[in-house]
């Protein structure tokens, strides 16, 4: 199946009413973590991007500081978790 172009999707979304658009967004967010993260960013964090970047840096630093480095296996797993 070939996906539609962005312009086609935009035109189709314009024809939907508000409730249908909300339902589509909820379906997207429900099944994929990446979609939910993107919607969260667009709705809540995109207005103050500098604050968002600062929060992400702090979170990454915190995760790295608590990383298990007793064994190379655990170190690799911890790095993957941070990513």
GUZA-698309 format. One record per atom (N, C-alpha, C): residue number from 1; residue in one letter; x, y, z. Coordinates in Angstrom, 1 decimal. Layout:
N
r i->NUM&aa->a&x->X&y->Y&z->Z
...
! end
This chain:
83
r i->1&aa->x&x->0.8&y->-1.2&z->0.0
r i->1&aa->x&x->0.0&y->0.0&z->0.0
r i->1&aa->x&x->0.9&y->1.2&z->0.0
r i->2&aa->x&x->0.6&y->2.1&z->-0.9
r i->2&aa->x&x->1.4&y->3.4&z->-1.0
r i->2&aa->x&x->0.7&y->4.5&z->-0.2
r i->3&aa->x&x->1.5&y->5.1&z->0.7
r i->3&aa->x&x->0.8&y->6.2&z->1.5
r i->3&aa->x&x->0.5&y->7.4&z->0.7
r i->4&aa->x&x->-0.5&y->8.1&z->1.1
r i->4&aa->x&x->-0.9&y->9.4&z->0.4
r i->4&aa->x&x->0.2&y->10.5&z->0.6
r i->5&aa->x&x->0.2&y->11.5&z->-0.2
r i->5&aa->x&x->1.1&y->12.6&z->0.0
r i->5&aa->x&x->0.6&y->13.5&z->1.1
r i->6&aa->x&x->1.5&y->14.3&z->1.6
r i->6&aa->x&x->1.1&y->15.2&z->2.7
r i->6&aa->x&x->0.0&y->16.2&z->2.3
r i->7&aa->x&x->0.1&y->16.6&z->1.1
r i->7&aa->x&x->-0.9&y->17.6&z->0.6
r i->7&aa->x&x->-2.3&y->16.9&z->0.5
r i->8&aa->x&x->-2.3&y->15.6&z->0.1
r i->8&aa->x&x->-3.6&y->14.9&z->0.1
r i->8&aa->x&x->-4.2&y->14.7&z->1.5
r i->9&aa->x&x->-3.3&y->14.4&z->2.4
r i->9&aa->x&x->-3.7&y->14.2&z->3.8
r i->9&aa->x&x->-4.2&y->15.5&z->4.4
r i->10&aa->x&x->-3.5&y->16.6&z->4.1
r i->10&aa->x&x->-4.0&y->17.9&z->4.6
r i->10&aa->x&x->-5.3&y->18.3&z->4.0
r i->11&aa->x&x->-5.6&y->18.0&z->2.8
r i->11&aa->x&x->-6.9&y->18.3&z->2.1
r i->11&aa->x&x->-8.0&y->17.5&z->2.8
r i->12&aa->x&x->-7.7&y->16.2&z->3.0
r i->12&aa->x&x->-8.7&y->15.3&z->3.6
r i->12&aa->x&x->-9.0&y->15.7&z->5.1
r i->13&aa->x&x->-7.9&y->16.1&z->5.8
r i->13&aa->x&x->-8.2&y->16.6&z->7.2
r i->13&aa->x&x->-9.0&y->17.8&z->7.3
r i->14&aa->x&x->-8.9&y->18.7&z->6.3
r i->14&aa->x&x->-9.7&y->19.9&z->6.3
r i->14&aa->x&x->-11.2&y->19.6&z->6.1
r i->15&aa->x&x->-11.5&y->18.5&z->5.5
r i->15&aa->x&x->-12.9&y->18.1&z->5.3
r i->15&aa->x&x->-13.5&y->17.5&z->6.5
r i->16&aa->x&x->-12.7&y->17.1&z->7.5
r i->16&aa->x&x->-13.3&y->16.5&z->8.7
r i->16&aa->x&x->-13.7&y->17.5&z->9.7
r i->17&aa->x&x->-14.7&y->17.1&z->10.5
r i->17&aa->x&x->-15.1&y->18.0&z->11.6
r i->17&aa->x&x->-14.1&y->17.8&z->12.8
r i->18&aa->x&x->-14.3&y->18.7&z->13.8
r i->18&aa->x&x->-13.4&y->18.7&z->15.0
r i->18&aa->x&x->-13.3&y->17.3&z->15.7
r i->19&aa->x&x->-14.5&y->16.7&z->15.9
r i->19&aa->x&x->-14.5&y->15.4&z->16.6
r i->19&aa->x&x->-13.8&y->14.3&z->15.9
r i->20&aa->x&x->-14.0&y->14.3&z->14.6
r i->20&aa->x&x->-13.3&y->13.3&z->13.8
r i->20&aa->x&x->-11.8&y->13.4&z->13.8
r i->21&aa->x&x->-11.4&y->14.7&z->13.8
r i->21&aa->x&x->-9.9&y->14.9&z->13.9
r i->21&aa->x&x->-9.4&y->14.5&z->15.2
r i->22&aa->x&x->-10.1&y->14.8&z->16.3
r i->22&aa->x&x->-9.7&y->14.3&z->17.6
r i->22&aa->x&x->-9.6&y->12.8&z->17.7
r i->23&aa->x&x->-10.6&y->12.1&z->17.1
r i->23&aa->x&x->-10.6&y->10.7&z->17.1
r i->23&aa->x&x->-9.4&y->10.1&z->16.4
r i->24&aa->x&x->-9.1&y->10.7&z->15.2
r i->24&aa->x&x->-7.9&y->10.3&z->14.5
r i->24&aa->x&x->-6.6&y->10.4&z->15.2
r i->25&aa->x&x->-6.5&y->11.6&z->15.9
r i->25&aa->x&x->-5.3&y->11.8&z->16.7
r i->25&aa->x&x->-5.2&y->10.9&z->17.8
r i->26&aa->x&x->-6.3&y->10.6&z->18.5
r i->26&aa->x&x->-6.3&y->9.6&z->19.6
r i->26&aa->x&x->-5.9&y->8.2&z->19.1
r i->27&aa->x&x->-6.4&y->7.8&z->17.9
r i->27&aa->x&x->-6.0&y->6.5&z->17.4
r i->27&aa->x&x->-4.5&y->6.4&z->17.1
r i->28&aa->x&x->-3.9&y->7.5&z->16.6
r i->28&aa->x&x->-2.5&y->7.6&z->16.3
r i->28&aa->x&x->-1.7&y->7.5&z->17.6
r i->29&aa->x&x->-2.1&y->8.2&z->18.6
r i->29&aa->x&x->-1.4&y->8.2&z->19.9
r i->29&aa->x&x->-1.5&y->6.9&z->20.7
r i->30&aa->x&x->-2.6&y->6.2&z->20.4
r i->30&aa->x&x->-2.9&y->5.0&z->21.2
r i->30&aa->x&x->-2.0&y->3.8&z->20.9
r i->31&aa->x&x->-1.5&y->3.7&z->19.7
r i->31&aa->x&x->-0.8&y->2.5&z->19.3
r i->31&aa->x&x->0.7&y->2.6&z->19.1
r i->32&aa->x&x->1.2&y->3.8&z->19.1
r i->32&aa->x&x->2.6&y->4.0&z->18.9
r i->32&aa->x&x->3.2&y->5.0&z->19.9
r i->33&aa->x&x->4.2&y->4.6&z->20.6
r i->33&aa->x&x->4.8&y->5.4&z->21.6
r i->33&aa->x&x->5.4&y->6.7&z->21.0
r i->34&aa->x&x->6.0&y->6.5&z->19.8
r i->34&aa->x&x->6.6&y->7.7&z->19.1
r i->34&aa->x&x->5.6&y->8.7&z->18.7
r i->35&aa->x&x->4.4&y->8.3&z->18.3
r i->35&aa->x&x->3.3&y->9.2&z->17.9
r i->35&aa->x&x->2.8&y->10.0&z->19.2
r i->36&aa->x&x->2.7&y->9.2&z->20.3
r i->36&aa->x&x->2.3&y->9.9&z->21.5
r i->36&aa->x&x->3.3&y->10.9&z->22.0
r i->37&aa->x&x->4.6&y->10.6&z->21.9
r i->37&aa->x&x->5.7&y->11.5&z->22.2
r i->37&aa->x&x->5.6&y->12.7&z->21.3
r i->38&aa->x&x->5.4&y->12.5&z->20.0
r i->38&aa->x&x->5.4&y->13.7&z->19.1
r i->38&aa->x&x->4.2&y->14.6&z->19.5
r i->39&aa->x&x->3.0&y->14.0&z->19.7
r i->39&aa->x&x->1.8&y->14.8&z->20.1
r i->39&aa->x&x->2.1&y->15.5&z->21.4
r i->40&aa->x&x->2.7&y->14.9&z->22.3
r i->40&aa->x&x->3.0&y->15.6&z->23.6
r i->40&aa->x&x->3.9&y->16.8&z->23.4
r i->41&aa->x&x->4.9&y->16.6&z->22.6
r i->41&aa->x&x->5.8&y->17.7&z->22.3
r i->41&aa->x&x->5.1&y->18.8&z->21.6
r i->42&aa->x&x->4.3&y->18.5&z->20.6
r i->42&aa->x&x->3.6&y->19.5&z->19.8
r i->42&aa->x&x->2.6&y->20.3&z->20.6
r i->43&aa->x&x->1.9&y->19.6&z->21.5
r i->43&aa->x&x->0.8&y->20.2&z->22.3
r i->43&aa->x&x->1.4&y->21.0&z->23.5
r i->44&aa->x&x->2.4&y->20.5&z->24.2
r i->44&aa->x&x->2.8&y->21.0&z->25.4
r i->44&aa->x&x->4.2&y->21.7&z->25.4
r i->45&aa->x&x->5.1&y->21.2&z->24.7
r i->45&aa->x&x->6.5&y->21.6&z->24.8
r i->45&aa->x&x->7.0&y->22.5&z->23.6
r i->46&aa->x&x->6.3&y->22.5&z->22.5
r i->46&aa->x&x->6.9&y->23.3&z->21.4
r i->46&aa->x&x->6.8&y->24.8&z->21.6
r i->47&aa->x&x->6.0&y->25.3&z->22.5
r i->47&aa->x&x->5.9&y->26.7&z->22.7
r i->47&aa->x&x->7.2&y->27.3&z->23.4
r i->48&aa->x&x->7.8&y->26.5&z->24.2
r i->48&aa->x&x->9.1&y->26.9&z->24.8
r i->48&aa->x&x->10.2&y->25.8&z->24.6
r i->49&aa->x&x->10.7&y->25.9&z->23.4
r i->49&aa->x&x->11.7&y->24.9&z->23.0
r i->49&aa->x&x->13.0&y->24.8&z->23.8
r i->50&aa->x&x->13.4&y->26.0&z->24.3
r i->50&aa->x&x->14.6&y->26.0&z->25.1
r i->50&aa->x&x->14.4&y->25.3&z->26.4
r i->51&aa->x&x->13.3&y->25.5&z->27.0
r i->51&aa->x&x->12.9&y->24.8&z->28.3
r i->51&aa->x&x->12.9&y->23.3&z->28.0
r i->52&aa->x&x->12.3&y->22.9&z->26.9
r i->52&aa->x&x->12.2&y->21.5&z->26.5
r i->52&aa->x&x->13.6&y->20.9&z->26.4
r i->53&aa->x&x->14.5&y->21.6&z->25.7
r i->53&aa->x&x->15.9&y->21.1&z->25.5
r i->53&aa->x&x->16.6&y->20.9&z->26.8
r i->54&aa->x&x->16.4&y->21.9&z->27.7
r i->54&aa->x&x->17.0&y->21.9&z->29.0
r i->54&aa->x&x->16.5&y->20.7&z->29.8
r i->55&aa->x&x->15.2&y->20.4&z->29.8
r i->55&aa->x&x->14.7&y->19.3&z->30.5
r i->55&aa->x&x->15.2&y->18.0&z->30.0
r i->56&aa->x&x->15.3&y->17.9&z->28.6
r i->56&aa->x&x->15.8&y->16.6&z->28.1
r i->56&aa->x&x->17.3&y->16.4&z->28.5
r i->57&aa->x&x->18.1&y->17.5&z->28.4
r i->57&aa->x&x->19.5&y->17.3&z->28.8
r i->57&aa->x&x->19.6&y->16.9&z->30.3
r i->58&aa->x&x->18.8&y->17.5&z->31.1
r i->58&aa->x&x->18.8&y->17.1&z->32.6
r i->58&aa->x&x->18.4&y->15.6&z->32.7
r i->59&aa->x&x->17.4&y->15.2&z->32.0
r i->59&aa->x&x->16.9&y->13.8&z->32.1
r i->59&aa->x&x->18.0&y->12.9&z->31.6
r i->60&aa->x&x->18.7&y->13.2&z->30.5
r i->60&aa->x&x->19.8&y->12.3&z->30.0
r i->60&aa->x&x->20.9&y->12.3&z->31.0
r i->61&aa->x&x->21.3&y->13.4&z->31.5
r i->61&aa->x&x->22.4&y->13.4&z->32.5
r i->61&aa->x&x->22.0&y->12.6&z->33.7
r i->62&aa->x&x->20.8&y->12.7&z->34.2
r i->62&aa->x&x->20.4&y->11.9&z->35.3
r i->62&aa->x&x->20.4&y->10.4&z->35.0
r i->63&aa->x&x->20.0&y->10.0&z->33.9
r i->63&aa->x&x->20.0&y->8.6&z->33.5
r i->63&aa->x&x->21.4&y->8.1&z->33.4
r i->64&aa->x&x->22.3&y->8.9&z->32.8
r i->64&aa->x&x->23.7&y->8.5&z->32.7
r i->64&aa->x&x->24.4&y->8.4&z->34.1
r i->65&aa->x&x->24.0&y->9.3&z->35.0
r i->65&aa->x&x->24.6&y->9.2&z->36.3
r i->65&aa->x&x->24.2&y->8.0&z->37.1
r i->66&aa->x&x->23.0&y->7.4&z->36.8
r i->66&aa->x&x->22.5&y->6.3&z->37.5
r i->66&aa->x&x->22.8&y->5.0&z->36.7
r i->67&aa->x&x->23.6&y->5.1&z->35.7
r i->67&aa->x&x->23.9&y->3.9&z->34.8
r i->67&aa->x&x->24.7&y->2.8&z->35.5
r i->68&aa->x&x->24.3&y->1.6&z->35.3
r i->68&aa->x&x->25.0&y->0.5&z->35.9
r i->68&aa->x&x->26.3&y->0.2&z->35.1
r i->69&aa->x&x->27.4&y->0.4&z->35.7
r i->69&aa->x&x->28.7&y->0.2&z->35.0
r i->69&aa->x&x->29.5&y->-0.9&z->35.6
r i->70&aa->x&x->28.9&y->-1.8&z->36.3
r i->70&aa->x&x->29.6&y->-2.9&z->36.9
r i->70&aa->x&x->30.1&y->-4.0&z->35.9
r i->71&aa->x&x->29.4&y->-4.0&z->34.8
r i->71&aa->x&x->29.6&y->-5.1&z->33.8
r i->71&aa->x&x->29.4&y->-4.4&z->32.4
r i->72&aa->x&x->30.1&y->-4.9&z->31.4
r i->72&aa->x&x->30.0&y->-4.3&z->30.1
r i->72&aa->x&x->28.5&y->-4.6&z->29.5
r i->73&aa->x&x->28.0&y->-5.7&z->29.8
r i->73&aa->x&x->26.6&y->-6.1&z->29.4
r i->73&aa->x&x->25.6&y->-5.1&z->29.9
r i->74&aa->x&x->25.7&y->-4.8&z->31.2
r i->74&aa->x&x->24.8&y->-3.9&z->31.9
r i->74&aa->x&x->25.0&y->-2.5&z->31.4
r i->75&aa->x&x->26.2&y->-2.1&z->31.1
r i->75&aa->x&x->26.5&y->-0.8&z->30.6
r i->75&aa->x&x->25.9&y->-0.6&z->29.2
r i->76&aa->x&x->26.0&y->-1.6&z->28.4
r i->76&aa->x&x->25.4&y->-1.5&z->27.0
r i->76&aa->x&x->23.9&y->-1.4&z->27.2
r i->77&aa->x&x->23.3&y->-2.2&z->28.0
r i->77&aa->x&x->21.8&y->-2.2&z->28.2
r i->77&aa->x&x->21.4&y->-0.8&z->28.8
r i->78&aa->x&x->22.2&y->-0.2&z->29.7
r i->78&aa->x&x->21.8&y->1.1&z->30.2
r i->78&aa->x&x->21.9&y->2.2&z->29.2
r i->79&aa->x&x->22.9&y->2.1&z->28.3
r i->79&aa->x&x->23.0&y->3.1&z->27.2
r i->79&aa->x&x->21.9&y->3.0&z->26.3
r i->80&aa->x&x->21.4&y->1.8&z->26.0
r i->80&aa->x&x->20.3&y->1.6&z->25.1
r i->80&aa->x&x->19.0&y->2.2&z->25.7
r i->81&aa->x&x->18.9&y->2.0&z->27.0
r i->81&aa->x&x->17.7&y->2.5&z->27.7
r i->81&aa->x&x->17.7&y->4.1&z->27.7
r i->82&aa->x&x->18.9&y->4.7&z->27.8
r i->82&aa->x&x->19.0&y->6.1&z->27.7
r i->82&aa->x&x->18.6&y->6.6&z->26.4
r i->83&aa->x&x->19.0&y->5.9&z->25.3
r i->83&aa->x&x->18.7&y->6.3&z->24.0
r i->83&aa->x&x->17.2&y->6.2&z->23.7
! end
